[in-house]
Amino acid sequence: MTLSSATPGRFRALWGGALLLLAACASPSPASPPPPSSSPFNPTDTAWIQLMIPMNEQLLPALDVAPPALAPFAADLRASHEEELGHLRRLRDRAGLPDANPHAGHQMPGLVSEADLAAIRLDPSTLAVKLREHLDQAALLARGEQDSGGDPETRDLAASIAAARAAQSAELAAVTDP
């Protein structure tokens, strides 16, 4: 069999047609859904991180004025909250969230406001009530993150915090309710 001069042209046409067909198969159709986001963080994750950081940060100054009966518990609570803050800040950075506190000035259960801190400084015996509220609210929020969060590392931290808050609540009850 001999090759005619038309054969290379046919080959190019077939090859070009094959490339067009492959390109058409590779590109998504207009009705295709958009590709999934590359971020594992969903809105629950980001909201939880952005709330837990100020909850922990704003509690720390209140722990400094713990009455003597609560001082050892307050010291342990400070250590656990500071450790959690390290994890939460790393998650915040990984999620690309800003450092700003979107809850500044808010009055929310479990969040120690400036007014709460002033009241605790005037009467440190009121700290136990605020601690109980803080521990309960943080546990509730952590369970919400576990149920609805998208990032596995964030959900794992929430599980750890939920367990810690349950133990801390029991310890607080033992210290304050003889």
C-alpha positions as CSV (number, residue, x, y, z in Angstrom):
1,M,0.0,0.0,0.0
2,T,1.3,3.4,-1.0
3,L,0.6,6.6,0.8
4,S,-0.9,9.4,-1.2
5,S,-0.4,13.0,-0.5
6,A,-3.9,13.2,0.9
7,T,-3.1,10.8,3.7
8,P,-1.2,13.3,5.9
9,G,-4.1,15.7,5.6
10,R,-6.6,13.0,6.6
11,F,-4.4,12.1,9.5
12,R,-4.2,15.7,10.7
13,A,-8.0,16.1,10.3
14,L,-8.6,12.9,12.3
15,W,-6.1,14.0,15.0
16,G,-7.6,17.5,15.2
17,G,-11.1,16.0,15.4
18,A,-10.0,13.7,18.2
19,L,-8.5,16.6,20.1
20,L,-11.7,18.6,19.8
21,L,-13.7,15.6,21.0
22,L,-11.4,15.2,24.0
23,A,-11.6,18.9,24.8
24,A,-15.3,18.9,24.6
25,C,-15.5,15.9,27.0
26,A,-13.1,17.5,29.4
27,S,-14.8,20.8,29.8
28,P,-17.9,21.0,32.2
29,S,-21.2,21.6,30.7
30,P,-23.1,24.8,31.7
31,A,-25.5,22.7,33.8
32,S,-22.7,21.1,35.8
33,P,-22.5,22.1,39.5
34,P,-19.5,24.3,40.5
35,P,-16.5,22.4,41.8
36,P,-16.5,21.9,45.6
37,S,-14.7,24.5,47.7
38,S,-11.2,23.7,48.6
39,S,-11.7,24.9,52.2
40,P,-12.9,22.2,54.6
41,F,-14.4,24.9,56.9
42,N,-18.1,25.5,56.7
43,P,-20.0,28.4,58.3
44,T,-20.5,26.5,61.6
45,D,-16.7,26.0,61.9
46,T,-15.9,29.7,61.3
47,A,-18.7,30.9,63.6
48,W,-17.6,28.5,66.4
49,I,-13.9,29.5,66.1
50,Q,-14.7,33.2,66.0
51,L,-16.9,32.8,69.2
52,M,-14.7,30.4,71.2
53,I,-11.6,32.6,70.9
54,P,-13.2,35.7,72.6
55,M,-15.1,33.4,75.1
56,N,-11.8,32.0,76.3
57,E,-9.8,35.3,76.0
58,Q,-12.4,37.4,77.9
59,L,-12.7,34.8,80.7
60,L,-9.0,35.0,81.6
61,P,-9.0,38.4,83.4
62,A,-11.9,37.2,85.6
63,L,-9.9,34.2,86.7
64,D,-7.3,36.6,88.1
65,V,-9.7,37.8,90.8
66,A,-10.9,34.4,91.9
67,P,-11.6,34.2,95.6
68,P,-9.3,31.9,97.6
69,A,-11.8,28.9,97.5
70,L,-11.8,29.1,93.7
71,A,-8.1,30.0,93.1
72,P,-6.8,26.4,92.4
73,F,-9.8,25.7,90.1
74,A,-9.3,29.1,88.4
75,A,-5.6,28.3,87.8
76,D,-6.4,25.0,86.2
77,L,-9.1,26.6,84.1
78,R,-6.7,29.3,82.9
79,A,-4.1,26.7,81.8
80,S,-6.7,24.7,79.8
81,H,-8.2,27.8,78.2
82,E,-4.8,29.1,77.2
83,E,-3.9,25.8,75.6
84,E,-7.3,25.8,73.8
85,L,-6.6,29.3,72.6
86,G,-3.4,28.1,70.9
87,H,-5.4,25.5,69.0
88,L,-8.3,27.9,68.2
89,R,-5.9,30.5,66.8
90,R,-4.1,28.0,64.6
91,L,-7.5,26.9,63.2
92,R,-8.5,30.6,62.7
93,D,-5.3,31.1,60.7
94,R,-5.7,27.9,58.7
95,A,-9.3,29.0,57.9
96,G,-8.0,32.4,56.8
97,L,-10.2,34.3,59.3
98,P,-9.3,37.8,60.5
99,D,-7.8,38.4,64.0
100,A,-10.6,40.9,64.8
101,N,-13.2,39.9,67.4
102,P,-16.6,40.1,65.7
103,H,-18.2,39.8,69.1
104,A,-16.5,42.8,70.8
105,G,-19.0,44.5,73.0
106,H,-21.7,41.8,72.7
107,Q,-23.7,40.6,75.7
108,M,-23.9,36.8,75.2
109,P,-24.3,33.9,77.6
110,G,-20.9,32.6,78.6
111,L,-19.0,35.6,77.3
112,V,-17.5,37.7,80.0
113,S,-18.2,41.3,79.1
114,E,-16.5,44.4,80.5
115,A,-19.5,45.0,82.7
116,D,-19.4,41.4,84.0
117,L,-15.7,41.8,84.7
118,A,-16.3,45.0,86.6
119,A,-19.0,43.3,88.7
120,I,-16.7,40.3,89.4
121,R,-13.9,42.6,90.5
122,L,-16.3,44.4,92.9
123,D,-17.6,41.1,94.3
124,P,-15.4,38.1,93.4
125,S,-17.9,35.7,95.0
126,T,-20.0,36.2,91.8
127,L,-17.3,34.6,89.7
128,A,-18.7,31.1,90.3
129,V,-22.0,31.9,88.7
130,K,-20.3,33.4,85.6
131,L,-18.0,30.4,85.4
132,R,-20.9,28.0,85.5
133,E,-22.6,30.0,82.7
134,H,-19.4,30.1,80.7
135,L,-18.7,26.3,81.0
136,D,-22.3,25.4,80.2
137,Q,-22.5,27.7,77.1
138,A,-19.1,26.6,75.8
139,A,-20.1,22.9,76.1
140,L,-23.4,23.7,74.2
141,L,-21.5,25.5,71.5
142,A,-18.9,22.6,71.2
143,R,-21.7,20.1,70.8
144,G,-23.2,22.2,68.0
145,E,-19.8,22.3,66.2
146,Q,-19.5,18.5,66.6
147,D,-22.9,18.0,65.0
148,S,-22.7,20.6,62.2
149,G,-19.0,21.4,61.6
150,G,-17.3,20.5,58.4
151,D,-13.6,20.5,59.3
152,P,-12.5,17.3,61.1
153,E,-9.8,19.0,63.1
154,T,-12.2,21.7,64.3
155,R,-14.8,19.0,65.2
156,D,-12.1,17.1,67.1
157,L,-11.2,20.2,69.1
158,A,-14.9,20.8,69.9
159,A,-15.2,17.2,71.2
160,S,-12.2,17.8,73.4
161,I,-13.6,21.1,74.7
162,A,-17.0,19.5,75.3
163,A,-15.4,16.8,77.4
164,A,-13.3,19.3,79.2
165,R,-16.2,21.5,80.0
166,A,-18.2,18.6,81.4
167,A,-15.3,17.7,83.7
168,Q,-14.8,21.4,84.7
169,S,-18.5,21.8,85.5
170,A,-18.4,18.8,87.8
171,E,-15.2,20.1,89.4
172,L,-16.8,23.6,89.9
173,A,-19.9,22.0,91.4
174,A,-17.7,20.1,93.9
175,V,-15.8,23.3,94.9
176,T,-18.9,25.5,95.2
177,D,-21.6,23.1,96.3
178,P,-20.2,21.2,99.3
